[in-house]
Amino acid sequence: MVRMIASLLQEYGTDLTVTHGQTSKVLRGFFRAVNSKSWQSMESEANLLGEITRGQYAYIGPADGNVREGDTLVLGEKTYLFRRVEFYYCGNQALYQWGLCVEKG
């Protein structure tokens, strides 16, 4: 199962730069806006990716990525702050890490 998740992240994921203190590393993962129907109904316009500016962003990355709350993620011109990070387990084995981020600034 771990190899299958790693293969999916490698094949379909995006290169994401994660910074902890002065150390940066590039991880392959998924990152996208978390949308809520109530926010969507209040917005008069959403961009092509469905991003809602007040929203949170979901991260899914490798279990060995060692991402922690308070780390930052850089994608393109924007920087995001990890507010929550946890592992997803199957049995006793961590399959991947997931997190919620907010845009910095």
N, C-alpha and C positions, 0 to 999 in steps of 0.2 A: 504494500500500500504506500509506503514512504517513497519508493522509487517511482510509482505512478504519479504521485503529487509533484515530486521533483521534476519529472518529465513534463508535466503540464505547465509548471511555472517556467521552465526553460523554453519550451516551445511557444507558449502564448503570452508569457509575461512581458513586462517592461523593465528596463534597467532603471532602478531607483537608487538615489544616493541618500544614505542614512548617516547622520552625524551624531556621535556621542562625545561631548566635550570637544577635544581637538582631533579626534579620530573619525575619519570618514571611510565608508565602504560602499561598494555598489552591490545591491542585491537584485535578484530577478523576482518580480512579483506583480500583483494586481493592485491597482489603486483607482478608486472612482468615487464620485459623489454619492452620498446617501440621501435619497430624496424622500420627502414625506408628502402625502396627498394634500395635507392642509397647507403646507408651504407652497406647493405647486398652484393651488387654487388662489392664493394671494398674489402670486407673481403675474405680472402682465406679459412677461416675456422670459423665456429660458434660452440659454445658448444651445448650440448644436449638440453638445455632450450631455445636456440635461443638468448641468451644474446649477445649483441654487446657492447664491453667495452666502447665505446665513447658515448653510448646512455643515454637516460633518462629512468626513471622507473615510472610506473603509480601505484598509490595507490587508492584504493576504500575502505572506512571504514564507520563505523556508524556515523550518523548525530550528535550524542551526544559525539563523541570522542574528540572534542575540539582541533583538531590538528591545528597548526599555522605555517606560513612560518617561517623558521629558526629552527624548531624542527628537531630532528634526529630520524631515524628509524633504529633499529637493527634487522637484520635477519641473523641467523647463525653467521658467522665470519665477516660479512660486515656491515658497517654503512653508512647510506644514509642521505642526507640533503634535507629537503623539500624546494623547490624553489617557489612553487606555491600551494596554497590550496584554494579550493572553495567548496560551497555546490551545490548539484543538487536538484532543486526544482520541485515539481509537484503542480501547483496552488501556494498557499502560504505556503506550508509545505516542509521543508527540508527532503529529503528522505535519502541522504547519503552525505558524504564528499569525494571529489576526490582531488588528488594532483599529482604533478610531482616532482620527486626527482633525485638527482645525487649522485653518490658514493663519499663518503668523502675520502680524502687522495690522 
